[in-house]
Amino acid sequence: MGPMEVLTPKATRRSSRIRVEIPVVVTSLDRARPFTEECMVMIVSAQGCGFRCSRSVQLETPVILSNLPGGGSVTARVANCLPLGNDGKYFLIGASLYTHGNVWGISDPPADWGEVAPSVTPNTMGKAAAASAQAAESKPAANRQGWPYNLFSSGNSTLTHKK
């Protein structure tokens, strides 16, 4: 695997995104829609991630990502769910972390990751996190400049699953 590439955002972001391949186990914390699946995290920031999943996941579903580098886990909510390709086999799930920070084990994270308040925990999430979650949700999903269309600015990366 080559050096990690930091993608230049077209619009100002809360923190830089990095292209990765990190296998994790994703488990739904919603008793009404239970599932556990091994997924591949493909893009990370200090506030969230995008992972490939074989199922569509309903927005706002709380999930836990476990088997992170270093063996930890982190909780998040599903903020986005988009099909990858036209075959319906995979979905790109955008997840917003309840606890922000470098939970991904990135050895040399972008400088702007350090600006994220490390004191936010699931117990103190409350109104501030809910407000920022609402702000993130206010963007129209059809905006092709928005996530995930601007994930890969180089044009030579693909999200399709190779057989």
C-alpha positions as CSV (number, residue, x, y, z in Angstrom):
1,M,0.0,0.0,0.0
2,G,1.4,3.4,-1.0
3,P,1.5,6.5,1.1
4,M,-1.9,7.8,2.2
5,E,-3.2,10.6,0.1
6,V,-4.9,13.6,1.8
7,L,-7.7,14.7,-0.5
8,T,-8.2,18.4,-1.0
9,P,-11.8,19.3,-0.3
10,K,-13.7,21.5,-2.7
11,A,-15.5,23.1,0.2
12,T,-14.3,23.8,3.7
13,R,-14.6,20.8,5.9
14,R,-14.4,20.3,9.6
15,S,-11.4,18.1,9.2
16,S,-9.5,16.5,6.3
17,R,-10.4,13.2,4.9
18,I,-8.0,10.4,4.3
19,R,-8.4,7.4,1.9
20,V,-7.8,4.1,3.8
21,E,-8.6,0.5,3.8
22,I,-9.4,-0.6,7.4
23,P,-11.5,-3.7,8.0
24,V,-13.9,-3.3,10.9
25,V,-16.9,-5.1,12.3
26,V,-20.1,-3.0,12.2
27,T,-22.9,-3.8,14.6
28,S,-26.3,-2.1,14.7
29,L,-27.3,-0.8,18.2
30,D,-30.9,-0.6,17.0
31,R,-32.8,-3.6,18.4
32,A,-35.5,-3.2,15.8
33,R,-32.9,-3.5,12.9
34,P,-30.1,-5.8,14.2
35,F,-27.1,-6.8,12.1
36,T,-23.4,-7.4,12.4
37,E,-21.2,-7.4,9.3
38,E,-17.5,-7.2,8.4
39,C,-17.1,-4.0,6.4
40,M,-14.3,-2.0,4.9
41,V,-13.7,1.6,6.0
42,M,-12.6,3.5,2.9
43,I,-12.4,7.1,4.0
44,V,-11.9,8.6,7.5
45,S,-11.8,12.0,9.2
46,A,-11.7,13.1,12.8
47,Q,-15.6,13.3,12.8
48,G,-16.6,10.2,10.8
49,C,-16.0,7.7,8.1
50,G,-17.4,6.1,5.0
51,F,-17.5,2.3,4.9
52,R,-18.5,-0.3,2.3
53,C,-21.4,-2.6,3.4
54,S,-23.4,-5.3,1.7
55,R,-26.7,-3.8,3.0
56,S,-28.5,-0.5,3.0
57,V,-28.7,0.9,6.5
58,Q,-31.4,3.3,7.6
59,L,-30.3,6.9,8.3
60,E,-29.8,7.7,12.0
61,T,-29.2,4.1,12.9
62,P,-26.7,3.9,15.8
63,V,-23.8,1.6,15.2
64,I,-20.6,0.4,16.8
65,L,-17.4,-0.1,14.8
66,S,-15.2,-2.6,16.5
67,N,-11.9,-4.3,15.7
68,L,-10.4,-0.9,15.0
69,P,-6.6,-0.6,14.7
70,G,-5.3,-1.2,18.2
71,G,-8.4,-3.3,19.0
72,G,-10.7,-0.5,20.1
73,S,-14.3,0.4,19.1
74,V,-16.3,3.6,18.5
75,T,-19.9,4.4,18.3
76,A,-21.5,6.4,15.4
77,R,-24.8,7.2,13.7
78,V,-25.5,6.5,10.1
79,A,-25.6,9.9,8.3
80,N,-25.6,8.7,4.7
81,C,-26.3,5.6,2.6
82,L,-25.6,5.4,-1.1
83,P,-25.4,2.5,-3.5
84,L,-22.0,1.7,-5.0
85,G,-22.3,0.8,-8.6
86,N,-25.5,-0.4,-10.2
87,D,-25.5,-4.1,-9.1
88,G,-27.0,-3.4,-5.7
89,K,-24.3,-5.5,-4.0
90,Y,-22.6,-2.8,-2.0
91,F,-23.5,0.5,-0.2
92,L,-21.3,3.3,0.9
93,I,-22.4,4.2,4.5
94,G,-21.4,7.5,5.9
95,A,-21.1,7.4,9.7
96,S,-20.8,10.4,12.1
97,L,-18.8,9.6,15.2
98,Y,-20.2,10.4,18.6
99,T,-16.6,10.7,19.9
100,H,-14.5,12.7,17.6
101,G,-10.7,12.1,17.1
102,N,-8.1,9.9,15.6
103,V,-9.8,6.5,16.4
104,W,-8.4,5.1,13.1
105,G,-4.8,4.7,14.3
106,I,-3.5,7.2,11.6
107,S,0.1,7.6,12.6
108,D,0.5,11.1,11.2
109,P,-3.0,12.7,11.1
110,P,-3.6,16.0,9.4
111,A,-3.0,19.1,11.5
112,D,-6.7,20.0,11.5
113,W,-7.6,16.8,13.3
114,G,-6.0,18.2,16.4
115,E,-8.6,21.1,16.4
116,V,-11.4,18.6,17.2
117,A,-12.5,18.7,20.8
118,P,-11.3,15.4,22.4
119,S,-13.6,15.9,25.4
120,V,-16.8,14.8,23.5
121,T,-18.0,11.4,24.7
122,P,-21.2,9.6,24.1
123,N,-22.4,10.5,27.6
124,T,-21.8,14.3,27.0
125,M,-23.0,14.3,23.4
126,G,-26.2,16.2,24.0
127,K,-27.3,19.3,22.2
128,A,-24.0,20.4,20.7
129,A,-23.5,17.1,18.8
130,A,-27.1,17.0,17.9
131,A,-26.9,20.5,16.4
132,S,-23.8,19.7,14.4
133,A,-25.5,16.5,13.2
134,Q,-28.5,18.5,12.1
135,A,-26.2,21.0,10.3
136,A,-24.5,18.1,8.5
137,E,-27.9,16.7,7.4
138,S,-29.1,20.0,6.0
139,K,-27.1,19.6,2.8
140,P,-29.2,18.2,-0.2
141,A,-28.3,14.6,-1.0
142,A,-28.4,15.2,-4.7
143,N,-25.5,17.7,-4.6
144,R,-22.9,16.1,-6.8
145,Q,-20.2,18.3,-5.3
146,G,-21.1,16.8,-1.9
147,W,-20.2,13.5,-0.2
148,P,-19.4,10.9,-1.6
149,Y,-18.9,12.4,-5.1
150,N,-16.0,14.5,-4.0
151,L,-14.3,11.7,-2.0
152,F,-11.8,11.0,-4.8
153,S,-10.6,14.2,-6.5
154,S,-7.9,12.5,-8.5
155,G,-10.3,10.7,-10.8
156,N,-8.2,7.5,-10.9
157,S,-9.7,5.9,-7.8
158,T,-12.8,3.8,-8.1
159,L,-15.3,2.5,-5.5
160,T,-16.3,-0.5,-7.5
161,H,-15.6,-3.9,-6.0
162,K,-13.0,-5.8,-8.0
163,K,-13.8,-9.5,-8.6
